[in-house]
Amino acid sequence: MAAASWYASELRRELGLRNRQWALGRAHVESYGNPPVIVYPPYHPTDEDLSVGTPPEHCLHGNFFDAAYAAIAARPEWMRRFDKIHAQGRALPKAESGRRWRELDSSMSSDALLMNVFCTPGVAEAPAVRQTLGVDGDAPPVFGWKARVPLKSGLFDRTEVDMRLGSLLVEAKLTEGDFQTRTAAVVESYRDFETVFNRELLPRVCMKTGRHREASEFPENYSQEVEEAVADSGSAAKAGALDLAAWARRSMFNTEADSATQGEAGYAGYQLIRNVLAAYAQECSFCVVHDERRPDLREAWFAVLAAVKSAEMRVRLKVLTWQELAAILPEDLQEFLDQKYGIVAPGRVASPVGEISGFEG
C-alpha cells in the first residue's frame, strides 16, 4: 500500500511540474494547497456557447490537444462528459467567466487523457490502434458507457465504464491511488461473481467503516448507479427494492482498507472485478490502460486476473500502457503527450522537466 501511494504521488508531482510549464501562456489556475493541481478553462465562456459552426479558434481548451477538443466540441454526446462538476471545486479559485470547474479541466484527469487520445481524428479508426486493442469494426468511442451489470436481486449496477470501443470496454488510469475496495457483501451481490471468479484467489482486505459521505464528494470512488430491472409485481418486487436499498447504503459509505484493524471483510481491486463482470455480462473484452510509471496498478490487475476461472474469459482481458499506445499515435499527438504528460513510446526518452520553486510532492 505504501509503495502504491509513492508511485501515485511521484506521478502527480511530475504531472504538476509538467503542467506548470505547459500552462505558460495558457489560461489556468492552481488549486490551493501543496502540491497544487492545475486546471484549465476552455476558450469559450460556457459549454453552451459551442454550436455547429463555432470558429475553430474558439474550440480550444488548455487541457486538451487542439484537434481532440475540436472533435469533442462537434459531438454533443462527447461534450456531455463536461457535465461532471469538479468534486474539489471549492479548493480552486473561481474562474473569471463564472463557469464552474469540471472534472475534465483537471491536469490529473485520466478521463481527459483518454479523450485526448481517442477523440483525436483518425486515432480510433486507425488499423494499428484497433489491432493493438483487438477491436473489430468501425464503431466510434462511447465515453461513460452504462454497463448495467446484473445483481443477484434482479436489479442492475449501472456501472459507468470509461470507454466502450466496439466490443471492448476500457478502464483508464493515471494518478488514481488504486482500484478501490468494497465490502464482501457488495462485491458478492453481483449475479455472475461466483461464475467468473475464484473468490479464494481474489485480493482480500479488512475494512473499517467511516462516516457516511455523499456521492458527489468522491465521484471517482462512487460512480456506480443502480437501475431497477423490468418491474415485477408482488413480494418479489418488494424484496428486490429492499436488496437495492441495502446495496446502495453499503456502497455509499466511506470504507478504508486496514489490515491491522478489526472490521468487515472486503475485496481490493473492486473496479476491476466490477468491470470484468460487466465484460462477461455483455460478452465483451476488457482492457486496463495505465501509465508505465504505475507498476502498482499493473500488479493489482494481475492479482484480479489470476482469480478468473475461465481460460476463455482470461484471453478477453488485457492490459496496456499509455506508452505502448503512444507508439502508434500521430506524431503531433505524441509530442503533446510527451510535453504535458511525460508519456513517450517505449525506447524514447521523455522531454526534461525542471524543478520549480514552491512545488513539492
C-alpha positions in Angstrom: 0.0 0.0 0.0 2.9 2.4 0.8 4.6 1.6 -2.4 1.4 2.3 -4.4 1.0 5.6 -2.6 4.6 6.5 -3.5 4.1 5.7 -7.2 0.9 7.8 -7.4 2.4 10.8 -5.5 5.5 10.8 -7.7 3.5 10.8 -10.9 1.2 13.6 -9.5 4.4 15.6 -8.8 5.8 15.1 -12.3 2.5 16.0 -13.9 2.3 19.1 -11.7 5.7 20.2 -12.8 5.0 19.5 -16.5 1.7 21.3 -16.4 3.3 24.3 -14.7 5.4 24.6 -17.9 2.5 23.7 -20.2 0.3 26.3 -18.7 2.7 29.2 -19.5 0.8 31.4 -21.9 -2.5 29.4 -21.4 -5.4 30.3 -19.1 -5.3 28.3 -16.0 -5.5 28.3 -12.2 -3.8 26.3 -9.5 -5.6 24.6 -6.6 -5.0 25.8 -3.0 -2.6 23.6 -1.0 0.6 21.8 -1.8 1.2 20.2 -4.2 -1.3 22.1 -6.3 -3.4 20.7 -9.2 -3.5 22.8 -12.3 -6.9 23.2 -14.1 -7.7 24.9 -17.4 -10.8 26.7 -18.6 -12.0 26.4 -22.2 -11.5 29.3 -24.6 -15.2 30.0 -24.5 -17.2 31.3 -21.6 -19.6 28.4 -21.1 -20.0 24.9 -22.5 -23.3 26.0 -24.1 -21.5 28.5 -26.3 -20.4 25.8 -28.6 -22.6 25.0 -31.5 -22.4 24.0 -35.2 -20.3 26.5 -37.0 -18.3 27.6 -33.9 -15.0 29.1 -35.2 -12.1 26.7 -34.7 -10.1 29.2 -32.6 -12.9 29.0 -30.0 -12.9 25.2 -29.9 -9.8 25.2 -27.7 -9.1 24.0 -24.2 -5.8 24.2 -22.3 -6.1 20.6 -21.0 -6.7 19.2 -24.5 -4.9 18.5 -27.7 -6.5 21.1 -30.1 -7.7 18.5 -32.7 -9.2 16.3 -30.0 -11.1 19.2 -28.3 -12.5 20.5 -31.7 -13.8 16.9 -32.3 -15.3 16.8 -28.8 -17.0 20.2 -29.4 -18.5 18.9 -32.6 -20.2 15.9 -30.9 -22.8 16.7 -28.2 -22.6 13.2 -26.8 -18.9 13.7 -26.1 -19.3 17.2 -24.9 -21.7 15.9 -22.2 -18.7 14.5 -20.4 -18.1 18.0 -19.3 -21.3 17.9 -17.3 -19.5 16.4 -14.4 -18.6 19.2 -11.9 -15.1 19.1 -10.3 -15.5 17.4 -6.9 -13.0 19.7 -5.3 -14.2 22.8 -6.9 -14.1 24.7 -3.6 -10.3 24.1 -3.4 -9.9 26.1 -6.7 -10.0 29.8 -7.4 -13.2 30.9 -9.2 -13.0 31.1 -13.0 -13.1 34.6 -14.4 -16.1 33.6 -16.6 -18.0 32.3 -13.6 -18.1 28.9 -15.2 -17.9 26.0 -12.6 -14.8 23.8 -12.9 -15.3 20.4 -14.5 -13.5 17.2 -13.8 -12.2 17.2 -17.3 -10.5 20.6 -16.7 -8.0 18.9 -14.4 -4.5 18.1 -15.5 -4.7 14.9 -13.4 -7.8 13.6 -15.1 -7.5 10.1 -16.6 -10.7 10.7 -18.5 -9.2 13.8 -20.1 -6.2 11.8 -21.1 -8.4 9.1 -22.6 -10.4 11.6 -24.6 -7.2 13.4 -25.7 -6.1 10.2 -27.4 -9.3 8.7 -28.7 -11.1 11.9 -29.8 -8.2 12.9 -32.0 -9.5 12.4 -35.5 -8.2 9.3 -37.1 -7.0 7.6 -33.9 -9.9 5.4 -33.0 -10.3 4.4 -36.7 -6.6 3.6 -37.2 -6.0 -0.1 -38.1 -2.9 -0.2 -35.9 -4.8 1.1 -32.9 -7.7 -1.3 -33.4 -5.3 -4.2 -34.0 -3.5 -3.4 -30.8 -6.7 -3.2 -28.8 -8.2 -6.3 -30.5 -11.2 -4.3 -31.8 -13.1 -5.1 -35.0 -15.5 -2.9 -36.9 -15.6 0.9 -37.1 -17.9 1.9 -34.2 -16.9 5.3 -32.6 -15.8 5.5 -29.0 -18.6 5.9 -26.4 -17.4 7.6 -23.2 -19.1 7.0 -19.8 -20.9 3.9 -21.2 -23.5 2.5 -18.7 -22.9 -1.3 -18.5 -25.9 -2.4 -16.4 -24.1 -5.2 -14.5 -26.6 -7.8 -13.2 -27.1 -8.2 -9.5 -28.5 -11.3 -7.8 -31.5 -9.4 -6.7 -32.6 -9.0 -10.4 -31.5 -5.3 -10.4 -28.6 -3.8 -12.2 -25.5 -1.8 -11.2 -25.4 0.9 -13.8 -21.6 0.9 -13.8 -20.0 3.7 -15.8 -17.2 2.3 -18.0 -14.7 4.9 -19.1 -15.0 4.0 -22.7 -16.5 1.4 -25.0 -15.0 0.9 -28.4 -16.9 -1.7 -30.3 -16.8 -4.9 -28.2 -14.0 -3.5 -25.9 -14.6 -1.9 -22.5 -11.7 0.3 -21.3 -10.8 1.5 -17.8 -8.3 4.4 -17.9 -6.0 5.2 -15.0 -3.4 7.9 -14.4 -2.9 9.3 -10.9 -5.7 7.4 -9.0 -4.5 5.8 -5.9 -5.8 2.3 -6.6 -8.8 0.4 -8.0 -10.9 0.9 -4.8 -12.1 -1.6 -2.2 -15.6 -2.7 -1.3 -17.1 -4.9 1.3 -17.6 -8.6 0.5 -21.4 -8.2 0.8 -21.3 -5.6 -2.1 -18.9 -7.5 -4.3 -20.6 -10.9 -3.8 -24.0 -9.4 -4.6 -23.2 -9.5 -8.4 -25.1 -12.3 -10.2 -22.1 -13.7 -12.0 -19.4 -13.2 -9.3 -19.1 -16.9 -8.4 -19.3 -18.0 -12.1 -16.4 -15.7 -13.1 -14.1 -15.6 -10.1 -12.5 -18.0 -7.7 -13.2 -15.9 -4.6 -10.3 -17.6 -2.6 -7.8 -16.2 -5.1 -9.1 -12.6 -5.1 -7.1 -10.0 -3.1 -8.9 -9.5 0.3 -8.8 -6.7 2.8 -10.2 -6.0 6.2 -12.3 -2.8 6.1 -13.3 -0.3 8.7 -16.4 1.7 8.1 -16.2 5.5 8.4 -18.8 8.3 8.3 -21.4 8.5 5.5 -20.3 10.6 2.6 -22.3 11.9 -0.3 -21.5 10.5 -3.7 -20.7 14.0 -5.1 -17.8 14.3 -2.7 -15.9 11.5 -4.4 -17.3 10.8 -7.9 -14.4 8.6 -8.9 -15.0 6.4 -5.9 -18.7 6.3 -6.1 -19.5 6.3 -9.8 -22.0 3.4 -9.9 -25.7 3.9 -10.0 -28.3 1.2 -9.5 -31.1 0.7 -12.1 -34.2 -1.5 -11.5 -34.8 -4.3 -13.9 -38.2 -4.9 -15.6 -40.7 -4.4 -12.7 -42.2 -7.5 -11.1 -45.3 -7.5 -9.0 -45.9 -8.7 -5.5 -43.5 -9.6 -2.8 -40.6 -10.3 -5.2 -40.5 -6.7 -6.3 -40.6 -5.6 -2.6 -37.7 -7.9 -1.8 -35.8 -6.5 -4.8 -36.3 -3.0 -3.6 -35.1 -3.9 -0.1 -32.0 -5.5 -1.6 -31.4 -2.4 -3.7 -31.6 -0.1 -0.7 -29.2 -2.3 1.4 -26.8 -2.5 -1.6 -26.8 1.3 -2.1 -26.3 2.0 1.6 -23.3 -0.2 1.8 -21.7 1.2 -1.3 -22.2 4.8 -0.3 -20.3 4.5 3.0 -16.7 5.6 3.1 -14.7 2.4 3.7 -10.9 2.1 4.2 -8.7 -0.9 3.9 -6.9 -1.5 7.2 -5.1 -4.8 7.6 -4.4 -4.0 11.3 -8.0 -3.2 12.3 -10.9 -5.5 13.1 -13.7 -4.8 10.6 -15.7 -6.1 7.8 -14.2 -8.4 5.2 -13.8 -6.8 1.7 -12.1 -7.1 -1.6 -9.4 -5.0 -3.2 -9.5 -4.2 -6.9 -13.3 -3.6 -6.8 -13.3 -1.5 -10.1 -11.5 -4.3 -11.9 -13.8 -7.0 -10.5 -16.9 -4.9 -11.5 -15.6 -4.2 -15.0 -14.7 -7.9 -15.6 -18.2 -8.8 -14.6 -19.5 -6.1 -17.0 -17.4 -7.6 -19.8 -18.7 -11.1 -19.0 -22.4 -10.0 -19.0 -22.0 -8.0 -22.2 -19.9 -10.7 -23.9 -17.1 -8.0 -24.4 -13.4 -7.8 -23.9 -11.9 -5.5 -21.2 -8.7 -3.6 -21.1 -7.0 -1.5 -18.4 -4.8 1.3 -19.7 -2.4 2.7 -17.2 0.9 4.6 -17.1 4.1 2.6 -17.0 5.2 4.7 -14.1 2.4 2.9 -12.1 3.6 -0.7 -11.8 1.5 -1.0 -8.7 -1.7 -0.7 -10.8 -0.4 -3.5 -13.1 0.3 -5.8 -10.2 -3.2 -5.1 -8.8 -4.6 -6.0 -12.2 -2.7 -9.3 -12.4 -3.9 -10.2 -8.9 -7.5 -10.0 -10.1 -6.8 -11.6 -13.4 -5.3 -14.7 -11.6 -8.7 -15.3 -9.9 -10.7 -15.5 -13.2 -11.8 -19.2 -13.6 -12.3 -19.5 -17.4 -9.4 -19.5 -19.8 -11.8 -18.2 -22.5 -12.6 -15.2 -20.3 -9.0 -14.6 -19.4 -8.0 -14.1 -23.0 -10.6 -11.4 -23.3 -8.9 -9.4 -20.5 -6.0 -7.2 -21.4 -3.6 -4.5 -20.0 -1.9 -1.8 -22.0 0.3 1.2 -21.0 -0.2 4.7 -22.4 3.4 4.5 -23.5 2.7 1.4 -25.6 -0.3 3.1 -27.1 1.7 6.3 -27.8 4.0 4.3 -30.2 1.2 4.0 -32.8 -0.3 7.5 -32.5 0.2 10.5 -34.8 3.5 12.4 -34.3 1.8 15.7 -33.3 -0.3 13.9 -30.7 2.8 12.1 -29.4 4.5 15.5 -28.9 1.5 16.7 -26.9 1.6 13.6 -24.7 5.3 14.0 -24.1 5.2 17.6 -23.1 2.0 17.6 -21.0 2.2 14.1 -19.5 5.7 12.8 -20.0 4.2 9.9 -22.0 6.5 8.6 -24.8 6.8 5.4 -26.8 9.0 2.6 -25.4 12.6 3.3 -26.2 12.2 7.1 -26.3 13.2 9.5 -23.5 10.6 11.9 -22.3 11.3 15.6 -22.6 13.0 17.0 -19.5 11.1 18.7 -16.8 12.9 21.0 -14.4 12.3 21.7 -10.7 10.1 24.6 -10.0 10.4 26.6 -6.8 7.4 26.2 -4.4 6.2 22.9 -5.8 6.7 19.9 -3.5 5.4 16.4 -3.8 
